[in-house]
Amino acid sequence: MEGRGRARVRMRGGIGEGGEEGGRGRARGRGRGRGRGRLQAGGGEAQRRRGPTLSNEIRATLVDHVVNHGLTVREAGLRVQPNLSRFTVASVIRAFRLENRIEGRVQRGGRAPIFTPLQEREIVNMVLANNAIRLREIQAKIIEDQIIFQNVNQVSLSTIARILKAHQVQMKQMYRVPFERNSERVKQLRHEYVERVLQMDAEAIQHEFIYIDEAGFNLSKVRRRGRNVIGQRAIISVPGQRGGNITLCAAITQNGVLHRHANMGPYKTPHILTFLDRVYNLTIINNMQIQYVVIWDNVSFHRSGLVQNYFTQHPHFTVLFLPPYSPFLNPIEEFFSAWRWKVYDLHPLARVALIQAMEEACDQIEATAIQGWIRHARRFIPRCLANEDEACDVDEILWPDPARRRDQQ
């Protein structure tokens, strides 16, 4: 009828002619069924809400209650799982009757994984081959490799990091390892050293090993870690002057600490000769039937002519040099590690007190501990005989001086 305004038409669940939304302009339609026809703020259809995820065991129980025992879908849902909708139970029964299927369908849809398990393993191998590799370098290698990663044209750094995390690969502090530690020459020297030790053990003449080494200390050395209230620094008082270094030379056997002597400054050839004389008097004079073997590292004054002549003039003393880059074969390294902690506990604040504390700390180490360190060092014998690589992490702790870590050949 002309002259009258257009009657307003209410539509259910749709958009009227001219693009106007029905139902008083509201953004959500009124289609049949719960949650159907809803529009997001951006105008797209929202994802349908997924039902509860049921295990195959629960689905089989529901089928048994309804089909075999005659329960209704509501009764079966309440008995198996509280608040389980009868519509969910009905869908399980429908799948069983129409498709003879109890198991749920595999979840479909979504984006497929970028990498296959083989490709993920190759990414982990990149890290194992180079522990210092960065994520960007891994990303570049993946894109450049058209053989293993032929289906990958681009990948984000976060994806690579997530894959590494899934394979138990995480960021760690780098530990510096000398190039020559596991060279063929060094592994051969370890093999020869271990064979020589085993040969001495098998000889008719009894051999007793004496492990000798030197370690330095000064007044500035204290514990590096402590405790305090959160927000407050852990502080320890130290002397204003660190003072000169004091070197302790020690000799240990399976019976305990044989001899120790502290000296102001570094140990040199005259000091080591005097030390050997004292060790000789403590061993050979008491028992001439044992062949004593001095085992020490390759510092320069250990190989000096005077020291070599000393062993020539004392036939009951034999010297055996440790292979380079092999502190794990020398139990006295662990002895000095325990010895430092005992010196810390004595809190020396003067050089004279420090010398006394260094010698007292040696007396506090029991023979049973030394025997355990010797057994631990001998556990590396099979690995050395097999020429396996060693990744010992004590070089920089036991030998803080870089010059001492490079053995003289």
C-alpha positions in Angstrom: 0.0 0.0 0.0 1.4 3.3 -1.1 2.0 6.0 1.5 2.7 3.5 4.2 6.2 2.7 5.5 7.8 -0.6 4.5 7.0 -3.3 7.0 10.0 -4.6 8.9 10.7 -8.2 8.2 12.2 -10.4 10.9 14.3 -13.2 9.5 15.7 -16.2 11.3 19.3 -17.1 11.1 20.3 -15.2 7.9 20.9 -11.9 6.2 18.0 -10.2 4.6 17.9 -8.7 1.1 20.2 -5.7 0.5 22.8 -7.2 2.9 21.1 -6.1 6.1 21.2 -8.5 9.0 18.0 -9.9 10.2 16.8 -10.0 13.8 17.0 -6.3 14.8 20.5 -6.0 13.2 22.1 -8.3 15.8 25.3 -9.9 14.7 24.3 -13.5 15.7 21.7 -15.3 13.7 18.9 -17.5 15.1 19.5 -20.7 13.2 18.3 -24.0 14.6 20.7 -25.9 16.8 22.9 -24.6 19.6 25.9 -22.5 18.5 25.1 -22.6 14.8 25.1 -19.5 12.6 27.0 -17.4 15.1 29.2 -14.7 13.7 32.4 -13.4 15.1 33.0 -9.7 15.5 34.9 -9.7 12.3 32.0 -11.3 10.5 33.5 -14.8 10.0 31.8 -18.0 11.3 33.3 -19.1 14.6 34.6 -22.7 15.1 32.1 -25.1 16.5 32.8 -26.0 20.0 34.3 -29.5 20.3 32.7 -32.1 22.5 34.6 -34.0 25.2 37.4 -36.2 24.2 36.6 -39.8 25.2 39.1 -42.6 25.4 38.5 -45.8 23.5 38.0 -47.5 26.9 35.1 -45.2 27.9 33.6 -45.5 24.4 33.6 -49.3 24.7 32.0 -49.1 28.2 29.2 -46.8 26.8 28.5 -49.3 24.0 28.4 -52.2 26.5 25.9 -50.4 28.8 23.5 -49.4 26.0 23.7 -52.4 23.7 24.3 -55.3 26.1 22.6 -54.0 29.3 19.8 -52.0 27.8 20.5 -48.7 29.6 19.3 -45.4 28.0 21.9 -43.0 26.7 21.3 -40.7 29.6 21.7 -43.5 32.2 24.9 -44.8 30.5 26.4 -41.3 30.4 25.7 -40.6 34.1 27.1 -44.0 35.1 30.3 -43.8 33.1 31.2 -40.1 33.5 29.4 -37.3 35.4 28.0 -34.5 33.2 28.5 -36.5 30.0 25.8 -35.3 27.6 23.3 -37.8 26.2 24.0 -36.4 22.7 27.7 -37.5 23.1 26.6 -41.0 24.1 24.2 -41.1 21.2 27.0 -40.2 18.8 29.1 -43.1 20.1 26.2 -45.6 19.8 25.4 -44.3 16.3 29.0 -44.8 15.1 28.9 -48.4 16.5 25.6 -49.3 14.8 26.2 -47.6 11.5 30.0 -48.1 11.1 30.7 -51.0 13.5 33.3 -48.7 15.1 34.1 -48.1 18.7 37.4 -46.2 18.4 37.2 -42.4 17.9 38.3 -40.9 14.6 41.8 -39.5 14.4 41.7 -35.8 14.7 41.8 -34.2 11.3 42.3 -30.7 10.1 44.9 -28.1 11.1 48.3 -27.5 9.7 50.5 -30.5 9.1 53.9 -30.7 10.8 56.7 -29.0 8.8 59.4 -31.7 9.5 59.3 -35.4 9.5 60.8 -37.4 12.3 63.9 -38.1 10.1 64.3 -34.3 9.4 63.9 -33.5 13.1 66.7 -36.0 13.9 68.9 -34.3 11.3 68.4 -31.0 13.0 69.5 -32.6 16.3 72.5 -34.0 14.6 73.5 -30.5 13.5 73.7 -29.5 17.1 75.6 -32.7 18.1 78.1 -32.1 15.4 78.6 -28.4 16.4 77.5 -27.4 19.9 78.2 -23.7 19.2 75.8 -23.6 16.2 73.2 -20.8 16.3 69.5 -21.1 15.4 70.0 -18.8 12.4 72.8 -21.1 11.1 70.5 -24.1 11.5 67.8 -22.2 9.6 70.2 -21.4 6.8 71.4 -25.0 6.5 67.8 -26.3 6.4 66.9 -23.9 3.5 70.1 -24.7 1.6 69.7 -28.4 1.9 67.5 -29.6 -1.0 68.2 -33.3 -0.3 66.9 -34.0 3.2 64.8 -30.8 3.5 63.5 -30.6 0.0 60.0 -29.8 1.1 61.0 -27.0 3.4 61.2 -23.5 1.8 61.1 -21.5 5.0 61.1 -22.1 8.8 61.1 -19.7 11.8 63.6 -19.7 14.6 60.9 -20.4 17.1 60.0 -23.6 15.3 63.6 -24.8 15.3 63.9 -23.9 19.0 60.7 -25.9 19.8 62.0 -29.0 17.9 65.3 -28.9 19.8 63.4 -28.6 23.1 61.2 -31.5 22.2 64.4 -33.6 21.7 65.9 -32.6 25.1 68.4 -30.1 23.5 68.8 -26.9 25.5 71.2 -24.0 25.8 74.3 -24.8 28.0 77.5 -23.0 29.0 80.2 -23.8 26.5 83.2 -25.7 27.9 86.5 -25.1 26.0 88.3 -28.3 25.1 91.9 -28.3 23.6 92.1 -29.5 20.1 94.8 -32.1 20.9 93.0 -33.7 23.8 91.5 -36.5 21.6 94.0 -36.5 18.8 95.3 -39.9 17.6 98.7 -39.1 19.0 97.4 -38.4 22.5 95.1 -41.5 22.4 98.0 -43.6 21.4 100.1 -42.2 24.3 97.2 -43.0 26.7 97.1 -46.5 25.3 100.9 -47.0 25.9 100.7 -45.5 29.4 97.9 -47.9 30.5 99.7 -50.9 29.0 102.8 -50.0 30.9 100.8 -49.7 34.2 99.2 -53.1 33.6 102.5 -54.6 32.8 104.0 -53.4 36.1 101.0 -54.8 38.0 101.6 -58.3 36.4 105.3 -58.5 37.1 106.7 -60.7 39.8 108.4 -57.7 41.5 105.9 -55.7 43.5 105.4 -52.2 42.2 104.0 -49.4 44.3 102.8 -46.2 42.6 103.7 -42.8 44.0 101.6 -39.9 42.6 103.4 -36.5 42.8 102.1 -33.1 41.8 102.2 -29.4 42.8 99.4 -27.0 43.5 99.4 -23.3 44.2 97.5 -21.2 46.7 97.3 -17.6 48.0 95.4 -15.5 50.5 92.9 -14.3 47.9 91.5 -17.7 47.1 88.1 -18.1 48.8 84.8 -19.9 48.1 83.1 -18.5 45.0 79.5 -19.2 46.2 77.6 -18.4 49.3 74.2 -17.6 50.6 72.3 -14.5 51.7 68.8 -13.0 51.8 67.3 -12.4 48.4 68.3 -8.9 47.2 71.5 -8.9 49.2 74.9 -9.8 48.0 76.9 -12.7 49.5 80.0 -11.0 50.9 83.2 -12.5 52.4 86.1 -10.6 53.9 89.6 -11.1 52.3 93.0 -9.5 52.9 93.7 -6.3 51.0 96.8 -7.9 49.5 96.6 -11.3 47.9 100.3 -12.0 48.8 102.6 -14.2 46.9 101.7 -17.7 45.8 102.6 -20.6 48.0 103.1 -24.0 46.2 102.4 -27.3 47.9 104.1 -30.4 46.6 102.5 -33.7 47.7 103.1 -37.4 47.2 100.3 -39.9 47.8 100.1 -43.7 47.6 97.4 -46.2 48.3 98.3 -46.0 52.0 97.6 -42.2 52.3 99.7 -39.0 52.1 103.4 -40.0 51.9 104.9 -36.6 52.1 104.0 -32.9 51.6 105.9 -29.7 51.6 104.9 -26.1 51.1 107.2 -23.5 49.5 107.1 -19.8 49.1 106.8 -19.2 45.4 107.0 -21.7 42.6 108.5 -25.1 42.7 111.7 -25.6 40.6 114.3 -28.3 40.0 116.2 -27.9 43.3 112.9 -28.1 45.3 111.8 -31.2 43.5 115.1 -32.9 44.0 115.0 -32.2 47.8 111.4 -33.5 47.8 112.4 -36.7 46.0 115.2 -37.3 48.5 112.7 -37.1 51.4 110.3 -39.5 49.6 113.2 -41.8 49.0 114.2 -41.9 52.6 110.6 -42.6 53.6 110.2 -45.6 51.3 113.4 -47.3 50.1 115.1 -47.4 53.5 112.1 -49.1 55.1 111.5 -51.6 52.3 114.1 -52.5 49.6 112.0 -55.3 48.1 109.5 -53.0 46.4 110.0 -51.1 43.1 108.5 -47.6 43.5 107.1 -45.9 40.5 106.8 -42.1 40.5 103.9 -40.9 38.3 103.6 -37.2 37.5 102.8 -34.9 34.7 104.9 -33.4 31.9 105.9 -30.0 33.3 109.3 -28.8 32.2 111.3 -29.3 35.4 110.1 -32.8 35.7 112.0 -33.6 32.5 115.1 -31.6 33.4 118.5 -33.4 33.1 119.1 -33.2 36.9 115.8 -34.9 37.6 116.5 -37.6 35.0 120.0 -38.2 36.5 118.4 -38.6 39.9 116.3 -41.5 38.8 119.3 -43.1 37.1 121.3 -42.9 40.3 118.4 -44.4 42.3 117.5 -47.7 40.6 114.7 -48.5 43.0 112.9 -45.4 41.8 111.2 -45.5 38.4 109.5 -42.6 36.7 106.4 -42.8 34.6 105.0 -39.7 32.8 101.3 -39.2 32.4 100.1 -38.8 28.8 99.2 -35.2 27.9 95.6 -33.9 28.5 94.9 -36.8 30.8 94.3 -35.5 34.3 91.6 -38.1 34.9 94.4 -40.8 35.1 96.1 -39.0 38.0 94.3 -39.4 41.4 96.3 -36.6 43.0 94.2 -34.1 41.0 91.2 -35.2 43.0 93.3 -35.1 46.1 94.1 -31.4 45.5 90.5 -30.6 44.8 89.5 -32.0 48.2 92.5 -30.4 49.8 91.5 -26.9 48.7 88.1 -27.1 50.4 89.8 -28.1 53.6 92.1 -25.1 53.4 89.1 -22.8 52.9 87.6 -24.2 56.1 90.6 -23.2 58.1 90.3 -19.5 57.0 94.0 -18.5 56.9 94.5 -14.7 56.9 98.3 -14.5 56.8 101.0 -16.2 54.8 102.4 -18.0 57.8 99.0 -19.2 58.8 98.3 -20.2 55.2 101.4 -22.5 55.0 100.3 -24.1 58.3 96.7 -24.5 57.0 97.9 -26.0 53.7 99.9 -28.7 55.6 97.2 -29.4 58.1 94.6 -29.8 55.4 96.8 -32.7 53.9 96.7 -34.5 57.3 92.9 -34.3 57.3 92.5 -36.4 54.1 92.1 -40.1 55.0 93.7 -43.0 53.2 90.3 -44.5 52.3 89.5 -41.4 50.2 92.8 -41.7 48.3 92.2 -45.3 47.6 88.8 -44.4 46.2 90.4 -41.8 43.9 92.9 -44.4 42.7 90.1 -46.8 41.9 88.3 -44.1 40.0 91.3 -43.2 37.9 91.7 -46.9 37.0 88.2 -47.0 35.7 89.4 -45.1 32.6 91.8 -47.9 31.7 89.4 -49.8 29.4 88.5 -46.6 27.6 92.2 -45.8 27.1 92.9 -49.3 25.8 90.0 -48.9 23.3 91.4 -45.5 22.2 88.1 -43.8 23.0 87.6 -40.0 23.3 87.6 -38.5 26.7 85.6 -35.4 27.7 87.0 -34.8 31.2 85.8 -31.4 32.5 88.5 -30.7 35.1 91.4 -29.2 33.1 90.6 -25.5 33.7 89.7 -26.1 37.4 92.8 -28.1 38.2 95.2 -26.2 35.9 94.1 -22.5 36.0 97.4 -21.5 34.4 97.0 -21.9 30.6 100.8 -22.5 30.3 100.6 -25.5 32.5 97.8 -27.0 30.5 100.1 -27.3 27.5 102.4 -30.1 28.4 106.0 -30.0 27.3 106.9 -32.7 24.8 
